[in-house]
Amino acid sequence: MVRSVVGFAGFAVIFLLGLKLVGFLLGGLLSIVGSLLWFAFLGWIFYIILRVLSPSTADRVREAVRGKPSEA
């Protein structure tokens, strides 16, 4: 009986450590994705403001990011 209780306790400890590791990895991944989305949003807001204030400059920025369109 003591052996089975110790076995279950050991399994529970290993399981909790595994959950903590998985949570740490998923949390880090979600943090990176969230940061990238936030920076993309800020860039989009900057581009919209630039488009309103100076459309020609916004076109040059868009061309610099995407490259010149091919003339087919």
PyMOL Python script that loads the backbone (N, CA, C, O; Angstrom):
from pymol import cmd

cmd.read_pdbstr("""\
ATOM      1  N   MET A   1       0.814  -1.185   0.000  1.00  0.00           N
ATOM      2  CA  MET A   1       0.000   0.000   0.000  1.00  0.00           C
ATOM      3  C   MET A   1       0.865   1.259   0.000  1.00  0.00           C
ATOM      4  O   MET A   1       0.604   2.197  -0.754  1.00  0.00           O
ATOM      5  N   VAL A   2       1.874   1.278   0.831  1.00  0.00           N
ATOM      6  CA  VAL A   2       2.770   2.432   0.873  1.00  0.00           C
ATOM      7  C   VAL A   2       3.476   2.591  -0.477  1.00  0.00           C
ATOM      8  O   VAL A   2       3.688   3.705  -0.957  1.00  0.00           O
ATOM      9  N   ARG A   3       3.830   1.464  -1.068  1.00  0.00           N
ATOM     10  CA  ARG A   3       4.520   1.500  -2.351  1.00  0.00           C
ATOM     11  C   ARG A   3       3.628   2.126  -3.430  1.00  0.00           C
ATOM     12  O   ARG A   3       4.117   2.913  -4.240  1.00  0.00           O
ATOM     13  N   SER A   4       2.364   1.800  -3.457  1.00  0.00           N
ATOM     14  CA  SER A   4       1.473   2.372  -4.466  1.00  0.00           C
ATOM     15  C   SER A   4       1.232   3.865  -4.212  1.00  0.00           C
ATOM     16  O   SER A   4       1.142   4.641  -5.163  1.00  0.00           O
ATOM     17  N   VAL A   5       1.129   4.270  -2.960  1.00  0.00           N
ATOM     18  CA  VAL A   5       0.947   5.687  -2.640  1.00  0.00           C
ATOM     19  C   VAL A   5       2.177   6.478  -3.071  1.00  0.00           C
ATOM     20  O   VAL A   5       2.050   7.553  -3.657  1.00  0.00           O
ATOM     21  N   VAL A   6       3.365   5.954  -2.785  1.00  0.00           N
ATOM     22  CA  VAL A   6       4.605   6.620  -3.193  1.00  0.00           C
ATOM     23  C   VAL A   6       4.704   6.662  -4.714  1.00  0.00           C
ATOM     24  O   VAL A   6       5.170   7.651  -5.280  1.00  0.00           O
ATOM     25  N   GLY A   7       4.269   5.599  -5.374  1.00  0.00           N
ATOM     26  CA  GLY A   7       4.285   5.567  -6.837  1.00  0.00           C
ATOM     27  C   GLY A   7       3.363   6.622  -7.427  1.00  0.00           C
ATOM     28  O   GLY A   7       3.738   7.331  -8.361  1.00  0.00           O
ATOM     29  N   PHE A   8       2.154   6.726  -6.879  1.00  0.00           N
ATOM     30  CA  PHE A   8       1.220   7.737  -7.347  1.00  0.00           C
ATOM     31  C   PHE A   8       1.738   9.151  -7.066  1.00  0.00           C
ATOM     32  O   PHE A   8       1.579  10.047  -7.895  1.00  0.00           O
ATOM     33  N   ALA A   9       2.344   9.346  -5.922  1.00  0.00           N
ATOM     34  CA  ALA A   9       2.894  10.660  -5.581  1.00  0.00           C
ATOM     35  C   ALA A   9       4.041  11.016  -6.526  1.00  0.00           C
ATOM     36  O   ALA A   9       4.141  12.153  -6.987  1.00  0.00           O
ATOM     37  N   GLY A  10       4.890  10.057  -6.809  1.00  0.00           N
ATOM     38  CA  GLY A  10       5.992  10.305  -7.754  1.00  0.00           C
ATOM     39  C   GLY A  10       5.464  10.628  -9.137  1.00  0.00           C
ATOM     40  O   GLY A  10       5.960  11.538  -9.801  1.00  0.00           O
ATOM     41  N   PHE A  11       4.453   9.880  -9.576  1.00  0.00           N
ATOM     42  CA  PHE A  11       3.850  10.156 -10.876  1.00  0.00           C
ATOM     43  C   PHE A  11       3.235  11.556 -10.903  1.00  0.00           C
ATOM     44  O   PHE A  11       3.353  12.267 -11.902  1.00  0.00           O
ATOM     45  N   ALA A  12       2.583  11.952  -9.813  1.00  0.00           N
ATOM     46  CA  ALA A  12       1.963  13.276  -9.743  1.00  0.00           C
ATOM     47  C   ALA A  12       3.020  14.370  -9.815  1.00  0.00           C
ATOM     48  O   ALA A  12       2.809  15.380 -10.486  1.00  0.00           O
ATOM     49  N   VAL A  13       4.133  14.196  -9.149  1.00  0.00           N
ATOM     50  CA  VAL A  13       5.208  15.193  -9.177  1.00  0.00           C
ATOM     51  C   VAL A  13       5.773  15.320 -10.589  1.00  0.00           C
ATOM     52  O   VAL A  13       5.977  16.430 -11.081  1.00  0.00           O
ATOM     53  N   ILE A  14       6.028  14.180 -11.244  1.00  0.00           N
ATOM     54  CA  ILE A  14       6.558  14.212 -12.615  1.00  0.00           C
ATOM     55  C   ILE A  14       5.541  14.852 -13.557  1.00  0.00           C
ATOM     56  O   ILE A  14       5.912  15.634 -14.433  1.00  0.00           O
ATOM     57  N   PHE A  15       4.263  14.525 -13.381  1.00  0.00           N
ATOM     58  CA  PHE A  15       3.210  15.088 -14.211  1.00  0.00           C
ATOM     59  C   PHE A  15       3.128  16.601 -14.041  1.00  0.00           C
ATOM     60  O   PHE A  15       3.005  17.330 -15.025  1.00  0.00           O
ATOM     61  N   LEU A  16       3.195  17.079 -12.798  1.00  0.00           N
ATOM     62  CA  LEU A  16       3.127  18.525 -12.545  1.00  0.00           C
ATOM     63  C   LEU A  16       4.345  19.248 -13.112  1.00  0.00           C
ATOM     64  O   LEU A  16       4.216  20.349 -13.648  1.00  0.00           O
ATOM     65  N   LEU A  17       5.521  18.644 -12.999  1.00  0.00           N
ATOM     66  CA  LEU A  17       6.710  19.254 -13.596  1.00  0.00           C
ATOM     67  C   LEU A  17       6.582  19.326 -15.122  1.00  0.00           C
ATOM     68  O   LEU A  17       6.971  20.315 -15.743  1.00  0.00           O
ATOM     69  N   GLY A  18       6.031  18.267 -15.711  1.00  0.00           N
ATOM     70  CA  GLY A  18       5.807  18.272 -17.159  1.00  0.00           C
ATOM     71  C   GLY A  18       4.818  19.351 -17.571  1.00  0.00           C
ATOM     72  O   GLY A  18       5.029  20.049 -18.563  1.00  0.00           O
ATOM     73  N   LEU A  19       3.737  19.486 -16.807  1.00  0.00           N
ATOM     74  CA  LEU A  19       2.767  20.547 -17.102  1.00  0.00           C
ATOM     75  C   LEU A  19       3.387  21.928 -16.984  1.00  0.00           C
ATOM     76  O   LEU A  19       3.100  22.819 -17.783  1.00  0.00           O
ATOM     77  N   LYS A  20       4.239  22.098 -15.985  1.00  0.00           N
ATOM     78  CA  LYS A  20       4.896  23.383 -15.795  1.00  0.00           C
ATOM     79  C   LYS A  20       5.815  23.692 -16.979  1.00  0.00           C
ATOM     80  O   LYS A  20       5.868  24.830 -17.446  1.00  0.00           O
ATOM     81  N   LEU A  21       6.532  22.684 -17.460  1.00  0.00           N
ATOM     82  CA  LEU A  21       7.418  22.863 -18.604  1.00  0.00           C
ATOM     83  C   LEU A  21       6.635  23.195 -19.865  1.00  0.00           C
ATOM     84  O   LEU A  21       7.009  24.099 -20.612  1.00  0.00           O
ATOM     85  N   VAL A  22       5.554  22.469 -20.101  1.00  0.00           N
ATOM     86  CA  VAL A  22       4.719  22.736 -21.279  1.00  0.00           C
ATOM     87  C   VAL A  22       4.101  24.132 -21.189  1.00  0.00           C
ATOM     88  O   VAL A  22       4.063  24.858 -22.182  1.00  0.00           O
ATOM     89  N   GLY A  23       3.626  24.501 -20.028  1.00  0.00           N
ATOM     90  CA  GLY A  23       3.066  25.843 -19.843  1.00  0.00           C
ATOM     91  C   GLY A  23       4.105  26.924 -20.071  1.00  0.00           C
ATOM     92  O   GLY A  23       3.805  27.966 -20.653  1.00  0.00           O
ATOM     93  N   PHE A  24       5.321  26.682 -19.616  1.00  0.00           N
ATOM     94  CA  PHE A  24       6.401  27.646 -19.819  1.00  0.00           C
ATOM     95  C   PHE A  24       6.693  27.823 -21.306  1.00  0.00           C
ATOM     96  O   PHE A  24       6.842  28.948 -21.781  1.00  0.00           O
ATOM     97  N   LEU A  25       6.775  26.716 -22.039  1.00  0.00           N
ATOM     98  CA  LEU A  25       7.075  26.785 -23.471  1.00  0.00           C
ATOM     99  C   LEU A  25       5.931  27.430 -24.242  1.00  0.00           C
ATOM    100  O   LEU A  25       6.166  28.281 -25.100  1.00  0.00           O
ATOM    101  N   LEU A  26       4.696  27.035 -23.945  1.00  0.00           N
ATOM    102  CA  LEU A  26       3.561  27.636 -24.644  1.00  0.00           C
ATOM    103  C   LEU A  26       3.396  29.111 -24.285  1.00  0.00           C
ATOM    104  O   LEU A  26       3.036  29.920 -25.140  1.00  0.00           O
ATOM    105  N   GLY A  27       3.653  29.461 -23.041  1.00  0.00           N
ATOM    106  CA  GLY A  27       3.582  30.856 -22.627  1.00  0.00           C
ATOM    107  C   GLY A  27       4.613  31.703 -23.348  1.00  0.00           C
ATOM    108  O   GLY A  27       4.315  32.820 -23.771  1.00  0.00           O
ATOM    109  N   GLY A  28       5.821  31.182 -23.490  1.00  0.00           N
ATOM    110  CA  GLY A  28       6.855  31.912 -24.219  1.00  0.00           C
ATOM    111  C   GLY A  28       6.501  32.075 -25.681  1.00  0.00           C
ATOM    112  O   GLY A  28       6.718  33.135 -26.267  1.00  0.00           O
ATOM    113  N   LEU A  29       5.957  31.026 -26.267  1.00  0.00           N
ATOM    114  CA  LEU A  29       5.548  31.093 -27.675  1.00  0.00           C
ATOM    115  C   LEU A  29       4.417  32.094 -27.861  1.00  0.00           C
ATOM    116  O   LEU A  29       4.445  32.890 -28.801  1.00  0.00           O
ATOM    117  N   LEU A  30       3.432  32.066 -26.987  1.00  0.00           N
ATOM    118  CA  LEU A  30       2.331  33.026 -27.080  1.00  0.00           C
ATOM    119  C   LEU A  30       2.825  34.455 -26.863  1.00  0.00           C
ATOM    120  O   LEU A  30       2.308  35.387 -27.480  1.00  0.00           O
ATOM    121  N   SER A  31       3.801  34.633 -26.007  1.00  0.00           N
ATOM    122  CA  SER A  31       4.362  35.949 -25.774  1.00  0.00           C
ATOM    123  C   SER A  31       5.042  36.490 -27.028  1.00  0.00           C
ATOM    124  O   SER A  31       4.883  37.662 -27.368  1.00  0.00           O
ATOM    125  N   ILE A  32       5.794  35.644 -27.707  1.00  0.00           N
ATOM    126  CA  ILE A  32       6.466  36.060 -28.935  1.00  0.00           C
ATOM    127  C   ILE A  32       5.447  36.396 -30.015  1.00  0.00           C
ATOM    128  O   ILE A  32       5.574  37.413 -30.697  1.00  0.00           O
ATOM    129  N   VAL A  33       4.445  35.549 -30.171  1.00  0.00           N
ATOM    130  CA  VAL A  33       3.408  35.802 -31.174  1.00  0.00           C
ATOM    131  C   VAL A  33       2.658  37.096 -30.851  1.00  0.00           C
ATOM    132  O   VAL A  33       2.374  37.891 -31.746  1.00  0.00           O
ATOM    133  N   GLY A  34       2.345  37.302 -29.593  1.00  0.00           N
ATOM    134  CA  GLY A  34       1.661  38.534 -29.190  1.00  0.00           C
ATOM    135  C   GLY A  34       2.498  39.764 -29.472  1.00  0.00           C
ATOM    136  O   GLY A  34       1.973  40.778 -29.932  1.00  0.00           O
ATOM    137  N   SER A  35       3.789  39.691 -29.204  1.00  0.00           N
ATOM    138  CA  SER A  35       4.672  40.827 -29.480  1.00  0.00           C
ATOM    139  C   SER A  35       4.744  41.118 -30.974  1.00  0.00           C
ATOM    140  O   SER A  35       4.705  42.278 -31.384  1.00  0.00           O
ATOM    141  N   LEU A  36       4.849  40.072 -31.788  1.00  0.00           N
ATOM    142  CA  LEU A  36       4.886  40.274 -33.235  1.00  0.00           C
ATOM    143  C   LEU A  36       3.591  40.893 -33.748  1.00  0.00           C
ATOM    144  O   LEU A  36       3.624  41.777 -34.604  1.00  0.00           O
ATOM    145  N   LEU A  37       2.468  40.442 -33.240  1.00  0.00           N
ATOM    146  CA  LEU A  37       1.191  41.026 -33.644  1.00  0.00           C
ATOM    147  C   LEU A  37       1.082  42.485 -33.215  1.00  0.00           C
ATOM    148  O   LEU A  37       0.550  43.315 -33.952  1.00  0.00           O
ATOM    149  N   TRP A  38       1.581  42.792 -32.032  1.00  0.00           N
ATOM    150  CA  TRP A  38       1.540  44.173 -31.548  1.00  0.00           C
ATOM    151  C   TRP A  38       2.408  45.078 -32.427  1.00  0.00           C
ATOM    152  O   TRP A  38       1.989  46.181 -32.778  1.00  0.00           O
ATOM    153  N   PHE A  39       3.610  44.623 -32.784  1.00  0.00           N
ATOM    154  CA  PHE A  39       4.475  45.427 -33.648  1.00  0.00           C
ATOM    155  C   PHE A  39       3.874  45.580 -35.041  1.00  0.00           C
ATOM    156  O   PHE A  39       4.000  46.641 -35.652  1.00  0.00           O
ATOM    157  N   ALA A  40       3.231  44.550 -35.544  1.00  0.00           N
ATOM    158  CA  ALA A  40       2.560  44.646 -36.845  1.00  0.00           C
ATOM    159  C   ALA A  40       1.417  45.657 -36.777  1.00  0.00           C
ATOM    160  O   ALA A  40       1.215  46.431 -37.713  1.00  0.00           O
ATOM    161  N   PHE A  41       0.681  45.653 -35.688  1.00  0.00           N
ATOM    162  CA  PHE A  41      -0.404  46.614 -35.511  1.00  0.00           C
ATOM    163  C   PHE A  41       0.143  48.041 -35.462  1.00  0.00           C
ATOM    164  O   PHE A  41      -0.411  48.940 -36.095  1.00  0.00           O
ATOM    165  N   LEU A  42       1.217  48.248 -34.720  1.00  0.00           N
ATOM    166  CA  LEU A  42       1.816  49.587 -34.651  1.00  0.00           C
ATOM    167  C   LEU A  42       2.309  50.037 -36.013  1.00  0.00           C
ATOM    168  O   LEU A  42       2.141  51.201 -36.377  1.00  0.00           O
ATOM    169  N   GLY A  43       2.922  49.127 -36.781  1.00  0.00           N
ATOM    170  CA  GLY A  43       3.364  49.463 -38.133  1.00  0.00           C
ATOM    171  C   GLY A  43       2.201  49.813 -39.034  1.00  0.00           C
ATOM    172  O   GLY A  43       2.301  50.727 -39.852  1.00  0.00           O
ATOM    173  N   TRP A  44       1.100  49.096 -38.893  1.00  0.00           N
ATOM    174  CA  TRP A  44      -0.081  49.385 -39.696  1.00  0.00           C
ATOM    175  C   TRP A  44      -0.644  50.764 -39.357  1.00  0.00           C
ATOM    176  O   TRP A  44      -1.012  51.520 -40.256  1.00  0.00           O
ATOM    177  N   ILE A  45      -0.714  51.098 -38.063  1.00  0.00           N
ATOM    178  CA  ILE A  45      -1.198  52.417 -37.641  1.00  0.00           C
ATOM    179  C   ILE A  45      -0.282  53.511 -38.200  1.00  0.00           C
ATOM    180  O   ILE A  45      -0.764  54.525 -38.705  1.00  0.00           O
ATOM    181  N   PHE A  46       1.028  53.310 -38.111  1.00  0.00           N
ATOM    182  CA  PHE A  46       1.985  54.273 -38.657  1.00  0.00           C
ATOM    183  C   PHE A  46       1.770  54.452 -40.149  1.00  0.00           C
ATOM    184  O   PHE A  46       1.800  55.577 -40.649  1.00  0.00           O
ATOM    185  N   TYR A  47       1.555  53.355 -40.867  1.00  0.00           N
ATOM    186  CA  TYR A  47       1.357  53.423 -42.312  1.00  0.00           C
ATOM    187  C   TYR A  47       0.060  54.155 -42.651  1.00  0.00           C
ATOM    188  O   TYR A  47       0.034  54.952 -43.589  1.00  0.00           O
ATOM    189  N   ILE A  48      -1.018  53.899 -41.903  1.00  0.00           N
ATOM    190  CA  ILE A  48      -2.291  54.579 -42.157  1.00  0.00           C
ATOM    191  C   ILE A  48      -2.140  56.084 -41.933  1.00  0.00           C
ATOM    192  O   ILE A  48      -2.626  56.881 -42.735  1.00  0.00           O
ATOM    193  N   ILE A  49      -1.475  56.473 -40.853  1.00  0.00           N
ATOM    194  CA  ILE A  49      -1.254  57.898 -40.590  1.00  0.00           C
ATOM    195  C   ILE A  49      -0.401  58.505 -41.695  1.00  0.00           C
ATOM    196  O   ILE A  49      -0.685  59.609 -42.160  1.00  0.00           O
ATOM    197  N   LEU A  50       0.647  57.793 -42.121  1.00  0.00           N
ATOM    198  CA  LEU A  50       1.499  58.279 -43.205  1.00  0.00           C
ATOM    199  C   LEU A  50       0.715  58.382 -44.504  1.00  0.00           C
ATOM    200  O   LEU A  50       0.922  59.320 -45.275  1.00  0.00           O
ATOM    201  N   ARG A  51      -0.182  57.437 -44.760  1.00  0.00           N
ATOM    202  CA  ARG A  51      -1.009  57.443 -45.971  1.00  0.00           C
ATOM    203  C   ARG A  51      -1.924  58.665 -45.999  1.00  0.00           C
ATOM    204  O   ARG A  51      -2.152  59.246 -47.061  1.00  0.00           O
ATOM    205  N   VAL A  52      -2.448  59.056 -44.838  1.00  0.00           N
ATOM    206  CA  VAL A  52      -3.332  60.221 -44.763  1.00  0.00           C
ATOM    207  C   VAL A  52      -2.539  61.515 -44.928  1.00  0.00           C
ATOM    208  O   VAL A  52      -2.973  62.426 -45.632  1.00  0.00           O
ATOM    209  N   LEU A  53      -1.387  61.594 -44.285  1.00  0.00           N
ATOM    210  CA  LEU A  53      -0.612  62.837 -44.312  1.00  0.00           C
ATOM    211  C   LEU A  53       0.186  63.016 -45.607  1.00  0.00           C
ATOM    212  O   LEU A  53       0.284  64.129 -46.123  1.00  0.00           O
ATOM    213  N   SER A  54       0.750  61.941 -46.127  1.00  0.00           N
ATOM    214  CA  SER A  54       1.590  62.044 -47.314  1.00  0.00           C
ATOM    215  C   SER A  54       1.494  60.755 -48.136  1.00  0.00           C
ATOM    216  O   SER A  54       2.273  59.824 -47.935  1.00  0.00           O
ATOM    217  N   PRO A  55       0.540  60.711 -49.055  1.00  0.00           N
ATOM    218  CA  PRO A  55       0.347  59.478 -49.838  1.00  0.00           C
ATOM    219  C   PRO A  55       1.561  59.069 -50.670  1.00  0.00           C
ATOM    220  O   PRO A  55       1.813  57.876 -50.839  1.00  0.00           O
ATOM    221  N   SER A  56       2.308  60.024 -51.186  1.00  0.00           N
ATOM    222  CA  SER A  56       3.469  59.662 -52.011  1.00  0.00           C
ATOM    223  C   SER A  56       4.559  59.004 -51.163  1.00  0.00           C
ATOM    224  O   SER A  56       5.208  58.057 -51.609  1.00  0.00           O
ATOM    225  N   THR A  57       4.757  59.500 -49.959  1.00  0.00           N
ATOM    226  CA  THR A  57       5.742  58.882 -49.069  1.00  0.00           C
ATOM    227  C   THR A  57       5.281  57.486 -48.665  1.00  0.00           C
ATOM    228  O   THR A  57       6.095  56.566 -48.577  1.00  0.00           O
ATOM    229  N   ALA A  58       3.994  57.323 -48.420  1.00  0.00           N
ATOM    230  CA  ALA A  58       3.463  56.003 -48.076  1.00  0.00           C
ATOM    231  C   ALA A  58       3.662  55.024 -49.232  1.00  0.00           C
ATOM    232  O   ALA A  58       3.946  53.848 -49.006  1.00  0.00           O
ATOM    233  N   ASP A  59       3.515  55.506 -50.475  1.00  0.00           N
ATOM    234  CA  ASP A  59       3.767  54.645 -51.631  1.00  0.00           C
ATOM    235  C   ASP A  59       5.224  54.221 -51.692  1.00  0.00           C
ATOM    236  O   ASP A  59       5.523  53.073 -52.022  1.00  0.00           O
ATOM    237  N   ARG A  60       6.131  55.133 -51.378  1.00  0.00           N
ATOM    238  CA  ARG A  60       7.559  54.782 -51.372  1.00  0.00           C
ATOM    239  C   ARG A  60       7.889  53.795 -50.261  1.00  0.00           C
ATOM    240  O   ARG A  60       8.705  52.893 -50.454  1.00  0.00           O
ATOM    241  N   VAL A  61       7.265  53.957 -49.102  1.00  0.00           N
ATOM    242  CA  VAL A  61       7.483  53.015 -48.003  1.00  0.00           C
ATOM    243  C   VAL A  61       6.959  51.636 -48.404  1.00  0.00           C
ATOM    244  O   VAL A  61       7.622  50.624 -48.178  1.00  0.00           O
ATOM    245  N   ARG A  62       5.776  51.604 -48.993  1.00  0.00           N
ATOM    246  CA  ARG A  62       5.193  50.329 -49.423  1.00  0.00           C
ATOM    247  C   ARG A  62       6.076  49.659 -50.474  1.00  0.00           C
ATOM    248  O   ARG A  62       6.266  48.443 -50.454  1.00  0.00           O
ATOM    249  N   GLU A  63       6.615  50.469 -51.397  1.00  0.00           N
ATOM    250  CA  GLU A  63       7.507  49.929 -52.425  1.00  0.00           C
ATOM    251  C   GLU A  63       8.797  49.388 -51.810  1.00  0.00           C
ATOM    252  O   GLU A  63       9.327  48.368 -52.253  1.00  0.00           O
ATOM    253  N   ALA A  64       9.293  50.080 -50.788  1.00  0.00           N
ATOM    254  CA  ALA A  64      10.528  49.618 -50.123  1.00  0.00           C
ATOM    255  C   ALA A  64      10.296  48.299 -49.386  1.00  0.00           C
ATOM    256  O   ALA A  64      11.186  47.451 -49.336  1.00  0.00           O
ATOM    257  N   VAL A  65       9.106  48.125 -48.817  1.00  0.00           N
ATOM    258  CA  VAL A  65       8.826  46.904 -48.064  1.00  0.00           C
ATOM    259  C   VAL A  65       8.518  45.751 -48.999  1.00  0.00           C
ATOM    260  O   VAL A  65       9.043  44.652 -48.821  1.00  0.00           O
ATOM    261  N   ARG A  66       7.679  45.983 -49.988  1.00  0.00           N
ATOM    262  CA  ARG A  66       7.223  44.900 -50.869  1.00  0.00           C
ATOM    263  C   ARG A  66       8.077  44.730 -52.109  1.00  0.00           C
ATOM    264  O   ARG A  66       8.057  43.664 -52.724  1.00  0.00           O
ATOM    265  N   GLY A  67       8.817  45.740 -52.488  1.00  0.00           N
ATOM    266  CA  GLY A  67       9.583  45.670 -53.733  1.00  0.00           C
ATOM    267  C   GLY A  67       8.756  46.260 -54.870  1.00  0.00           C
ATOM    268  O   GLY A  67       7.542  46.430 -54.755  1.00  0.00           O
ATOM    269  N   LYS A  68       9.435  46.565 -55.960  1.00  0.00           N
ATOM    270  CA  LYS A  68       8.737  47.150 -57.092  1.00  0.00           C
ATOM    271  C   LYS A  68       7.842  46.090 -57.739  1.00  0.00           C
ATOM    272  O   LYS A  68       8.237  44.932 -57.869  1.00  0.00           O
ATOM    273  N   PRO A  69       6.636  46.494 -58.142  1.00  0.00           N
ATOM    274  CA  PRO A  69       5.782  45.533 -58.839  1.00  0.00           C
ATOM    275  C   PRO A  69       6.347  45.215 -60.222  1.00  0.00           C
ATOM    276  O   PRO A  69       6.856  46.099 -60.911  1.00  0.00           O
ATOM    277  N   SER A  70       6.257  43.973 -60.614  1.00  0.00           N
ATOM    278  CA  SER A  70       6.774  43.590 -61.923  1.00  0.00           C
ATOM    279  C   SER A  70       5.819  44.088 -62.998  1.00  0.00           C
ATOM    280  O   SER A  70       4.600  43.992 -62.853  1.00  0.00           O
ATOM    281  N   GLU A  71       6.371  44.613 -64.060  1.00  0.00           N
ATOM    282  CA  GLU A  71       5.565  45.119 -65.146  1.00  0.00           C
ATOM    283  C   GLU A  71       5.425  44.028 -66.186  1.00  0.00           C
ATOM    284  O   GLU A  71       6.328  43.806 -66.993  1.00  0.00           O
ATOM    285  N   ALA A  72       4.288  43.349 -66.165  1.00  0.00           N
ATOM    286  CA  ALA A  72       4.080  42.211 -67.039  1.00  0.00           C
ATOM    287  C   ALA A  72       3.520  42.610 -68.365  1.00  0.00           C
ATOM    288  O   ALA A  72       3.287  41.755 -69.220  1.00  0.00           O
TER     289      ALA A  72
END
""", "prot")
cmd.dss("prot")
cmd.show_as("cartoon", "prot")
cmd.util.cbc("prot")
cmd.orient("prot")
